[in-house]
Amino acid sequence: MLTSISRPWQLLVLSAHTDSALKTATVNLADYLRQHRDFNLADVAHTLQREQQAFKHRRMVVCRDIEDAIAALEDPRRFLTNIQETKERPVAFMFPGLGTHYVNMAWELYQVEPVFRDRVDYCCEFLKLLLDRDLRDVIYPHRGSQQDQQLPQENSQGLDLRKMLGRSQTQTDAKIVAATSLLNQTHLAQPAIFVIEYALAQLLISWGIGPVAMIGYSIGEYVAATLAGVLSLEEGLTLIAARAQMIQKLPGGAMLAVPLSQTEISPLLNDKLSLSAVNGPSMRVIAGETNAIEALEQQLTKKGLACRRLETSHAFHSHMMEGATSDLRELVKTFNLQPPKIPYISNVTGTWITAASATNPDYWVKHLCQPVLFAPGMQELWKKLYPILLEVGPGQTLGSFALQCIENNPAVSQIILPSLRYSYDKKPDLAFLLKTLGRLWLAGVQIDWARFYAHERPHPIPLPAYLF
């Protein structure tokens, strides 16, 4: 097991009664750090977080050490500022499904965040017998070797364009290639997504960021159901592993994202093509037999429609899943399903899950075969709670869907936040997550700083009153 490593990135927060006072505090802090370059940045960050009163004019910056902090405080491009006018906003968790997963997702968090690592380790140990392999060897192929022990040191803002465009590096590590091939297999991809999202949710909850509601996308609903107590963790892991293995044995299929409304799409559906997902007002996914999908793609492309084939081995959430329904129902019957303790949105109905549905094995069979009604679900979540939407998993796909589902509001994009980078984003995982933590604080979310430092021992330092 890896030993705990002190966080290589820190979150500095400042607040003041007025904008001018905030600007003064920023200049004063940079000057003070310039005079005390021997300070430990974790001590500075901890003192600012614990001893400052949180006023409505707020500023945050993520940095690496004292020198980086001085530079960041003097560069308006590095820090974020907000005026927190309203009362504290609720936070809703969004759990993505397959598609944005990648080898080494959240690797830095696994190295430096004990809560995250412990949850991943527990889940993977439990899954060993079910999967006949250690899932950590697939997600983190260099775990335990020197090659990947180095934490990212650059505060890179760049993107790996080759990865973004789906092109591999000319000299890609053979171990990564092999692990990627494995991770893209349904019977491993689904449990891997579940484990990473569950562990990430537990890390956020340990920092005091608890969801008032949740919405998952396909596999993501299983994470929501487990956090809500419908399934125990062990039942959730057992179900997701068995479900993925059942799907792996089914005939292959294909999926196509199409820019069509419900009225436009209905005439296209038949016994070979099913509606698989509703992602936005005019964003749907059709799934079915590969030949039928290929013919549909050609048909729609000729009409000038921008369709996109999804990288998938099967036709998820379609009639082609029906071969697994009997075995899935029998397995779920063995579980002690409980009413949800945290409200979440159902993919099947596009509205709030009910205790009757969540505890009925037939519901989970429907979830396997019926379309993911994400767009109506997001609209229902939004109109009831108007929450900060936090995507708990790799990438920002659900955030982009949510933007299209919610009324056109310039402020909305500021409260749809990611937690893990896309695979092609070069930013270090921890810096990426701390920036989101800072943005939550800017929006008025209360962070439990004591629990945030539960595995570190920072020392308060005397910050003079003139700083603020």
Beta strands, then each sheet from edge to edge (+ up, - down):
strand 1: 10-16
strand 2: 57-63
strand 3: 80-83
strand 4: 91-95
strand 5: 213-216
strand 6: 254-258
strand 7: 273-280
strand 8: 283-288
strand 9: 308-309
strand 10: 344-345
strand 11: 372-373
strand 12: 388-391
strand 13: 416-417
sheet 1: 1+ 2- 3+
sheet 2: 10+ 5+ 4+ 12+ 13+
sheet 3: 9+ 6- 8+ 7- 11-
end
